[in-house]
């Protein structure tokens, strides 16, 4: 029996990591995993803030085994795609439009190079960027699966609007590229468990630490004030009247109702307003990283995704 480390801590032999220039020449680290026989279709995976593509090898194995041609990349400014700010440990970006451009370019290239149907699976920040690209008509996949999408941020004790104004003020007083907080995925008490925000699976959490120990340059810390200000503004703008209603692409929303990083309330509202959305909810059994949760949660999420994709993006 193969060890899980064969799937989670090893790049598959028939997959390839490479550096690929974006449209403006910025080097993006790309993951490509073709299918030897006739593919089921082409799947682009978009990770979250601070993510590295290695974190999702186990999920990508699942879809590759089902016949999907797999592609992914690290967002510019994180993982193996360089940094956008002066501090390599801070996740900085001047505007999310940079990422929308990269996403649209990578999706267009996949459509040129691979047979369909074409689907996107996105996690957290990746989910928000995909939603924005759909609203802006920059991409047109056959179906989308979103895992804990960052359609809104947890902002307590402030409302999202007030939090957005605080972040904007901090960018105006000369701190746009400075870390918005010191450690962890969100402001927390000293010594708070980062794993508790992300997953109940100690083993899968340790996989991430293992990869970053092998390649320390992949690690990223807190976001910058500019990232935070842009994140609040971008997510709030996506809920303006008519925007979600304009998205005709079928979307599966996987929501962890006890998520402490993104807003479950925003995901629930989006599910009501999107014309072709299906919402799957998880309770206390799941933290933010649904696809990297304990087996019971992860397997249910993958099963729901497979049912949805088979229905909404059948093989041509």
C-alpha positions as CSV (number, residue, x, y, z in Angstrom):
1,X,0.0,0.0,0.0
2,X,1.4,3.4,-1.0
3,X,2.1,5.9,1.8
4,X,0.1,9.1,1.7
5,X,3.4,10.9,1.5
6,X,3.6,9.5,-2.1
7,X,0.8,11.8,-2.9
8,X,1.3,14.7,-0.5
9,X,5.0,15.2,-0.3
10,X,6.2,14.2,-3.8
11,X,5.7,15.9,-7.2
12,X,4.3,13.2,-9.5
13,X,6.8,11.8,-11.9
14,X,4.6,12.6,-14.9
15,X,3.9,16.2,-13.7
16,X,6.2,19.2,-14.3
17,X,7.0,22.4,-12.4
18,X,8.4,25.2,-14.5
19,X,8.7,29.0,-14.6
20,X,6.4,30.6,-17.2
21,X,6.3,34.3,-18.0
22,X,3.0,36.1,-17.5
23,X,1.9,38.5,-20.3
24,X,4.0,41.3,-18.8
25,X,7.0,39.0,-18.3
26,X,6.6,38.3,-14.6
27,X,7.8,34.8,-13.8
28,X,5.0,32.5,-12.6
29,X,5.7,29.1,-11.1
30,X,3.5,26.7,-13.0
31,X,2.3,23.1,-12.3
32,X,1.3,21.0,-15.3
33,X,0.0,17.4,-15.0
34,X,-1.2,15.9,-18.3
35,X,-3.2,12.8,-18.8
36,X,-1.7,10.1,-21.0
37,X,-4.9,9.0,-22.6
38,X,-7.9,11.1,-23.8
39,X,-8.5,13.5,-20.9
40,X,-11.8,14.0,-19.1
41,X,-11.3,17.7,-19.6
42,X,-9.0,20.4,-18.3
43,X,-9.0,21.7,-14.7
44,X,-7.2,24.8,-13.5
45,X,-6.7,25.0,-9.7
46,X,-6.4,28.5,-8.1
47,X,-5.1,28.5,-4.5
48,X,-5.5,31.0,-1.7
49,X,-3.5,33.9,-0.2
50,X,-0.1,32.7,0.9
51,X,-0.7,29.2,-0.6
52,X,1.7,27.1,-2.5
53,X,0.5,24.6,-5.1
54,X,2.2,21.7,-3.2
55,X,-0.5,22.0,-0.5
56,X,-3.1,20.6,-2.9
57,X,-1.3,17.7,-4.4
58,X,-3.5,15.2,-2.7
59,X,-6.7,16.8,-4.1
60,X,-5.1,17.2,-7.5
61,X,-4.2,13.5,-7.5
62,X,-7.9,12.8,-7.0
63,X,-9.0,14.7,-10.0
64,X,-6.1,13.5,-12.2
65,X,-7.1,9.9,-11.4
66,X,-10.5,10.8,-12.6
67,X,-9.0,11.8,-16.0
68,X,-8.7,15.6,-15.7
69,X,-5.7,17.3,-17.2
70,X,-4.4,19.5,-14.3
71,X,-2.9,22.9,-14.3
72,X,-2.1,25.3,-11.4
73,X,0.2,28.2,-10.6
74,X,1.4,30.3,-7.7
75,X,0.0,33.8,-7.7
76,X,2.6,36.4,-8.4
77,X,3.9,37.7,-5.1
78,X,3.8,34.4,-3.3
79,X,5.0,30.8,-3.4
80,X,7.6,30.4,-6.2
81,X,6.3,33.4,-8.2
82,X,8.5,36.0,-6.6
83,X,7.4,38.9,-4.3
84,X,5.7,42.2,-4.9
85,X,6.9,44.0,-1.8
86,X,10.2,44.9,-0.1
87,X,9.7,42.3,2.7
88,X,9.6,38.7,1.3
89,X,7.7,37.5,4.3
90,X,4.8,39.9,3.7
91,X,2.0,39.2,1.2
92,X,1.7,42.4,-0.7
93,X,-0.1,43.5,-3.9
94,X,-1.0,47.0,-5.2
95,X,-4.2,45.9,-6.8
96,X,-6.0,42.6,-7.3
97,X,-6.4,43.4,-11.1
98,X,-2.8,42.0,-11.5
99,X,-4.1,38.6,-10.4
100,X,-7.2,38.8,-12.5
101,X,-5.0,39.4,-15.5
102,X,-2.8,36.4,-14.7
103,X,-5.8,34.2,-14.1
104,X,-7.5,35.2,-17.4
105,X,-4.2,34.6,-19.3
106,X,-3.6,31.2,-17.8
107,X,-7.2,30.1,-18.4
108,X,-7.1,31.3,-22.0
109,X,-3.8,29.4,-22.6
110,X,-5.3,26.2,-21.2
111,X,-8.3,26.5,-23.5
112,X,-6.0,27.0,-26.5
113,X,-3.8,24.0,-25.6
114,X,-6.2,21.5,-24.1
115,X,-9.6,19.9,-25.1
116,X,-12.6,20.7,-22.9
117,X,-14.7,20.9,-21.0
118,X,-12.9,23.5,-18.9
119,X,-13.4,23.9,-15.2
120,X,-11.8,25.9,-12.4
121,X,-11.4,24.7,-8.8
122,X,-10.5,27.6,-6.5
123,X,-9.8,28.0,-2.8
124,X,-10.2,31.1,-0.5
125,X,-8.6,34.1,-2.2
126,X,-8.6,32.2,-5.4
127,X,-12.3,31.8,-5.2
128,X,-12.8,35.6,-4.9
129,X,-10.4,36.2,-7.8
130,X,-12.3,33.7,-9.9
131,X,-15.6,35.3,-9.0
132,X,-14.3,38.7,-10.0
133,X,-13.1,37.4,-13.3
134,X,-16.5,35.9,-13.9
135,X,-18.3,39.2,-13.0
136,X,-15.9,41.1,-15.3
137,X,-16.4,38.5,-18.1
138,X,-12.6,37.7,-18.2
139,X,-13.1,34.0,-18.1
140,X,-15.9,31.6,-19.2
141,X,-15.4,28.1,-17.8
142,X,-18.0,25.4,-18.1
143,X,-18.2,25.1,-14.3
144,X,-16.5,26.3,-11.1
145,X,-16.0,24.7,-7.7
146,X,-15.1,27.1,-4.9
147,X,-13.7,25.8,-1.6
148,X,-14.2,28.3,1.3
149,X,-14.1,31.2,-1.2
150,X,-13.1,34.6,0.1
151,X,-16.3,36.4,-0.9
152,X,-16.1,38.3,2.4
153,X,-13.6,38.5,5.2
154,X,-14.0,38.0,8.9
155,X,-13.7,41.5,10.3
156,X,-15.0,41.4,13.9
157,X,-15.3,43.5,16.0
158,X,-15.7,45.9,13.0
159,X,-18.1,45.7,10.1
160,X,-16.4,45.0,6.7
161,X,-17.0,48.6,5.7
162,X,-15.4,50.1,8.8
163,X,-12.5,47.6,8.5
164,X,-12.0,48.7,4.9
165,X,-11.7,52.3,6.0
166,X,-9.2,51.4,8.7
167,X,-7.1,49.5,6.2
168,X,-7.3,52.4,3.7
169,X,-6.2,54.9,6.4
170,X,-3.2,52.8,7.2
171,X,-2.2,52.8,3.5
172,X,-2.5,56.6,3.5
173,X,-0.1,57.1,6.4
174,X,2.8,55.5,4.7
175,X,2.4,51.8,5.6
176,X,0.9,50.1,2.4
177,X,3.5,47.4,2.2
178,X,3.9,46.8,5.9
179,X,2.5,43.7,7.5
180,X,-1.1,44.3,8.8
181,X,-0.3,42.1,11.8
182,X,2.7,40.2,13.1
183,X,2.0,36.5,12.6
184,X,-0.7,33.9,11.8
185,X,-3.4,34.0,9.2
186,X,-5.4,36.7,11.0
187,X,-4.9,38.9,14.1
188,X,-4.8,36.5,17.1
189,X,-3.5,36.3,20.6
190,X,0.2,35.4,21.0
191,X,0.6,31.6,20.8
192,X,-2.7,31.1,19.0
193,X,-2.8,27.9,16.9
194,X,-2.5,28.7,13.2
195,X,-3.6,25.1,12.5
196,X,-6.9,25.7,14.3
197,X,-7.8,28.3,11.7
198,X,-7.0,26.0,8.8
199,X,-7.7,22.3,9.4
200,X,-8.4,19.7,12.0
201,X,-6.0,17.4,10.2
202,X,-2.6,17.5,12.0
203,X,-1.0,15.3,9.3
204,X,-2.1,17.5,6.4
205,X,-1.1,20.7,8.3
206,X,2.4,19.1,8.8
207,X,2.6,18.5,5.1
208,X,2.6,22.2,4.5
209,X,5.3,22.8,7.1
210,X,7.4,20.0,5.5
211,X,7.2,21.6,2.1
212,X,8.2,25.0,3.5
213,X,11.1,23.4,5.4
214,X,12.4,21.9,2.1
215,X,12.0,25.2,0.3
216,X,12.0,28.1,2.8
217,X,11.6,30.7,0.0
218,X,8.1,29.5,-0.6
219,X,6.9,30.6,2.8
220,X,4.8,33.8,3.3
221,X,3.6,35.5,6.4
222,X,0.8,38.0,7.0
223,X,-0.7,40.3,4.3
224,X,0.2,43.9,3.9
225,X,-2.1,46.8,4.7
226,X,-2.5,47.3,0.9
227,X,-3.6,43.7,0.4
228,X,-6.1,44.0,3.2
229,X,-7.5,47.3,1.9
230,X,-7.8,45.9,-1.6
231,X,-9.4,42.6,-0.3
232,X,-12.1,44.5,1.6
233,X,-12.8,46.8,-1.3
234,X,-12.8,44.1,-3.9
235,X,-15.1,41.8,-1.9
236,X,-17.5,44.5,-1.0
237,X,-17.7,45.7,-4.7
238,X,-18.5,42.2,-5.8
239,X,-21.8,42.4,-3.9
240,X,-23.0,45.6,-5.5
241,X,-26.4,45.2,-7.1
242,X,-26.5,43.1,-10.2
243,X,-23.0,41.8,-10.2
244,X,-23.5,38.3,-8.7
245,X,-26.7,38.1,-10.6
246,X,-24.9,38.5,-13.9
247,X,-22.8,35.4,-13.4
248,X,-24.4,32.6,-15.5
249,X,-21.6,30.0,-14.9
250,X,-22.6,27.0,-12.7
251,X,-20.8,27.3,-9.4
252,X,-20.5,24.9,-6.5
253,X,-19.8,26.7,-3.2
254,X,-18.2,24.6,-0.4
255,X,-18.7,26.5,2.9
256,X,-17.3,25.9,6.3
257,X,-19.9,27.5,8.6
258,X,-17.4,27.9,11.4
259,X,-14.7,29.4,9.2
260,X,-12.7,32.0,11.1
261,X,-10.9,33.5,8.1
262,X,-13.5,34.1,5.4
263,X,-17.2,35.0,5.9
264,X,-19.7,32.2,5.7
265,X,-22.4,34.8,5.7
266,X,-21.1,36.2,2.5
267,X,-20.9,32.8,0.9
268,X,-24.6,32.1,1.9
269,X,-25.7,35.4,0.4
270,X,-23.8,34.7,-2.8
271,X,-25.5,31.3,-3.1
272,X,-28.9,33.0,-3.0
273,X,-27.9,35.7,-5.6
274,X,-26.0,33.6,-8.1
275,X,-28.3,32.3,-10.8
276,X,-26.8,28.8,-10.9
277,X,-25.2,28.1,-7.6
278,X,-25.2,25.0,-5.4
279,X,-24.2,25.4,-1.7
280,X,-22.7,22.6,0.4
281,X,-22.3,23.5,4.1
282,X,-20.0,21.9,6.7
283,X,-20.4,22.5,10.4
284,X,-17.9,22.2,13.3
285,X,-16.2,19.3,11.6
286,X,-14.5,21.7,9.1
287,X,-12.1,24.7,9.4
288,X,-11.1,26.9,6.5
289,X,-9.1,24.4,4.3
290,X,-12.0,22.0,3.4
291,X,-9.9,20.2,0.8
292,X,-7.2,19.6,3.4
293,X,-9.4,18.5,6.3
294,X,-9.8,15.2,8.0
295,X,-10.8,12.3,5.7
296,X,-14.5,12.5,6.4
297,X,-14.8,16.1,5.5
298,X,-12.4,16.0,2.6
299,X,-14.0,13.0,1.0
300,X,-17.4,14.5,1.2
301,X,-16.2,17.7,-0.4
302,X,-14.5,15.8,-3.3
303,X,-17.6,13.6,-3.8
304,X,-19.8,16.7,-4.1
305,X,-17.4,18.3,-6.5
306,X,-17.3,15.2,-8.7
307,X,-21.1,15.0,-8.8
308,X,-21.3,18.6,-9.7
309,X,-18.6,18.5,-12.4
310,X,-20.1,15.4,-14.0
311,X,-23.4,17.1,-14.2
312,X,-22.4,20.6,-15.2
313,X,-19.3,19.8,-17.3
314,X,-19.8,16.4,-18.9
315,X,-17.1,15.0,-21.1
316,X,-17.5,16.2,-24.7
